[in-house]
Amino acid sequence: MLNSPKPHHLKKLFLKCCALLFGYSLWLGFTEHHKIQKTISVPLTFFNVLDDIKIEAPETVQLSLYGTRRALANAHYKASIHCNAAQYTQEKQILTLHNQQIFLPKNVRLLHCIPSTITLEIKQS
């Protein structure tokens, strides 16, 4: 009576691990190209800033993006907003963000940004 009809516990554990791995692989394969909406926080940066000027503005802007899960995976590392500070001459300036100022990865579409208009305060040092 050395051979027991009961399966060994390690055999059950191996089958459970295989089933878990198979289920995860199946889920990942089907959802990889699924399109989703994601909201990320993106830094607001200025270029052509003179040394004697200080610009007070929000540090980040919320962007609502649409694309595949793979395309949005690293969007918060690659997305940015660049504004030319040489255009702003008044002390208080209202900046409206345009698509040309927002740099996004390929296959990612901008739905909207919050806020879409930003009030800048420009101070001379």
C-alpha positions as CSV (number, residue, x, y, z in Angstrom):
1,M,0.0,0.0,0.0
2,L,2.7,2.4,-0.9
3,N,0.8,4.0,-3.8
4,S,-1.9,6.2,-2.5
5,P,-4.7,7.3,-4.8
6,K,-4.6,10.8,-3.3
7,P,-2.6,13.3,-5.4
8,H,0.5,14.8,-3.8
9,H,0.2,18.4,-2.4
10,L,3.0,19.7,-4.5
11,K,1.1,18.5,-7.6
12,K,-1.9,20.5,-6.6
13,L,0.2,23.6,-6.0
14,F,1.9,23.2,-9.4
15,L,-1.5,23.0,-11.2
16,K,-2.8,26.1,-9.3
17,C,0.3,28.1,-10.3
18,C,0.0,27.0,-13.9
19,A,-3.7,28.0,-14.0
20,L,-2.8,31.4,-12.4
21,L,-0.1,32.0,-14.9
22,F,-2.3,31.0,-17.8
23,G,-5.1,33.2,-16.7
24,Y,-2.9,36.2,-16.2
25,S,-1.3,35.7,-19.7
26,L,-4.8,35.4,-21.2
27,W,-5.9,38.6,-19.5
28,L,-2.8,40.5,-20.5
29,G,-3.1,39.4,-24.1
30,F,-6.7,40.6,-24.4
31,T,-6.3,43.9,-22.6
32,E,-3.0,45.1,-24.0
33,H,-4.6,46.8,-27.0
34,H,-7.7,47.9,-25.1
35,K,-8.2,51.7,-25.2
36,I,-8.6,53.5,-21.9
37,Q,-8.7,57.0,-20.5
38,K,-6.1,58.2,-18.0
39,T,-5.6,61.5,-16.2
40,I,-2.0,62.4,-15.4
41,S,-0.2,65.4,-13.9
42,V,2.3,67.0,-16.3
43,P,4.9,69.7,-15.5
44,L,4.5,73.2,-16.9
45,T,7.9,74.5,-18.2
46,F,8.9,77.8,-19.7
47,F,11.8,78.5,-22.1
48,N,13.4,81.8,-23.2
49,V,13.2,83.1,-19.7
50,L,15.4,86.2,-19.0
51,D,17.6,86.1,-15.9
52,D,15.8,89.1,-14.3
53,I,12.3,87.7,-14.7
54,K,10.4,85.4,-12.4
55,I,7.3,83.7,-13.6
56,E,4.7,82.5,-11.0
57,A,2.5,79.8,-12.4
58,P,1.1,76.4,-11.4
59,E,3.8,73.7,-11.5
60,T,1.6,71.0,-13.0
61,V,-1.4,70.7,-15.2
62,Q,-3.8,67.7,-15.3
63,L,-4.1,66.1,-18.7
64,S,-6.9,63.6,-19.6
65,L,-5.5,61.2,-22.2
66,Y,-6.9,58.5,-24.4
67,G,-5.0,55.6,-25.9
68,T,-4.0,52.0,-25.6
69,R,-2.9,50.6,-22.2
70,R,0.6,50.1,-23.7
71,A,0.8,53.7,-25.1
72,L,-0.3,55.2,-21.8
73,A,2.0,53.1,-19.6
74,N,4.8,55.6,-19.7
75,A,2.9,58.7,-20.8
76,H,3.5,60.5,-17.5
77,Y,7.3,60.3,-18.1
78,K,7.2,61.5,-21.7
79,A,4.4,64.1,-21.7
80,S,5.3,67.8,-21.1
81,I,4.0,71.3,-21.7
82,H,6.5,73.9,-23.0
83,C,5.7,77.7,-23.1
84,N,7.8,80.4,-24.7
85,A,8.3,83.1,-22.0
86,A,9.5,85.7,-24.5
87,Q,5.9,86.2,-25.6
88,Y,4.8,87.4,-22.2
89,T,5.4,91.1,-21.5
90,Q,2.6,92.1,-19.1
91,E,2.7,91.6,-15.3
92,K,-0.4,89.5,-15.4
93,Q,-0.9,87.3,-18.4
94,I,-3.6,84.7,-19.2
95,L,-2.2,81.7,-21.0
96,T,-4.5,79.4,-23.0
97,L,-2.9,76.0,-23.6
98,H,-2.8,74.8,-27.2
99,N,-2.1,71.4,-28.7
100,Q,1.2,72.8,-30.1
101,Q,2.5,73.4,-26.6
102,I,1.6,69.9,-25.3
103,F,4.0,67.1,-26.2
104,L,2.6,63.6,-26.0
105,P,3.9,60.2,-27.0
106,K,2.7,58.7,-30.2
107,N,-0.7,57.0,-30.3
108,V,-2.0,59.1,-27.4
109,R,-4.8,61.6,-27.8
110,L,-5.5,64.6,-25.6
111,L,-9.1,64.8,-24.4
112,H,-8.8,67.9,-22.2
113,C,-6.5,69.7,-19.8
114,I,-7.4,71.1,-16.4
115,P,-7.0,74.1,-16.2
116,S,-7.0,75.0,-19.9
117,T,-6.3,78.7,-19.1
118,I,-3.6,79.7,-16.6
119,T,-2.9,83.0,-15.0
120,L,0.8,83.9,-15.0
121,E,2.4,86.6,-12.8
122,I,5.6,88.0,-14.3
123,K,7.8,89.8,-11.9
124,Q,11.0,91.7,-12.6
125,S,13.9,90.9,-10.2
